[in-house]
Amino acid sequence: MARSVEQSFYRTTKWIKCRNGYMASQHYICERCGGLATICHHKVWLNESNVSDPMITYNWDKLEALCHNCHNKEHFGNGVIEEGLSFDDNGNLIKI
């Protein structure tokens, strides 16, 4: 997805209200590990063809409350981003 599409969507009042409502409904608990959820993740990756579809972008069935670490695992698999970099247990980028 183009960076401008992503940034413009995630800054909208409608998304912020949706995100806050969903995260509160999950009590800010990560749905994968039970830790503190800080990210409202779209289960369907957004792109230019679906970012305008409210059944994708605002549908609570397509959202997931995740901690930083679980979100990184979702996007980067085993946690290795590129040679020499990884994530620590708190989801911070570190050199290995």
N, C-alpha and C positions, 0 to 999 in steps of 0.2 A: 504494500500500500504506500502511496506517496506520502511523504512526511507531512506535507501541508494538510492533506485530508485527515490524517490521524490527529494532528495537533488541533485542528479546528473542531473536530468532533469532541475530543476529550475536554475542551474548554467550554462547551455549551452548558447553559443553565439546566437544560433538560437532562443531559447526561449526569451532571453533578448531583441533581436531585435523585435520579434513578440509582446511581452508585451509592449515595449515602443511605437511601432507603433500604437497598438490598443488603449492604454491609451491616446496618443496624439489625435487620431481620435475622442475620446470621450471628449476631452478638459479637462481631469482629473475631470470630473463631475460624481458623483455617479449616476448610472442608476436607483437607487431605491429611494433615498431621495433628490438628487440634491446637496448634500454636496461635499466636496473635496474627490475625489477618490484617494486612495493610493494603492489599491490592484487589480490586474488583476485576476479575479476569473474564474476558469473553471466551466461551468454549469454542465458538466459531470465530476464526480469525477474521478480522475486518479487512476489507479491501474496497477499492473504488466501486465495485459492482454491488456490494451489500451494505455499505455504510449508511445508505439512505433508507434501508428496510427496517422499520421499527420492530418487526418480529425477530430480527437478529440483534439489533443494537440495544433495545430496551426490554427485551423479554427475559424475565427473571429465570426462566427455565434454561436459558443459554448463558447465565452468569455463574460465577463461582468465586467465593471469598477465599483468597489465598494469602499465605505469608510470603515474604520476599523470597525465601529459599525455595518453596514449592513452585512459585511462579517462575523462578530461574530454571528449575528442573524441567518445567513444562516447555520453556522456550529453547533451552540449551541442552536438554537431555541429561547426560551424566555430569553436567556442571563444568565441563571444560569448554571454554569459549574459543580460544585459540592457543597455540603452543605457548606454554609458560604461564597461562592465566587460568584461574578457577574461582569458585565461590567458597567462602568459609561457611560455617554453620549458621551464621546470621544473614547470609545472602550478600555479603560484601565481596567485591572483586579483589582478589589477591594474586600475587605472583607465587608460582609453585616452583 
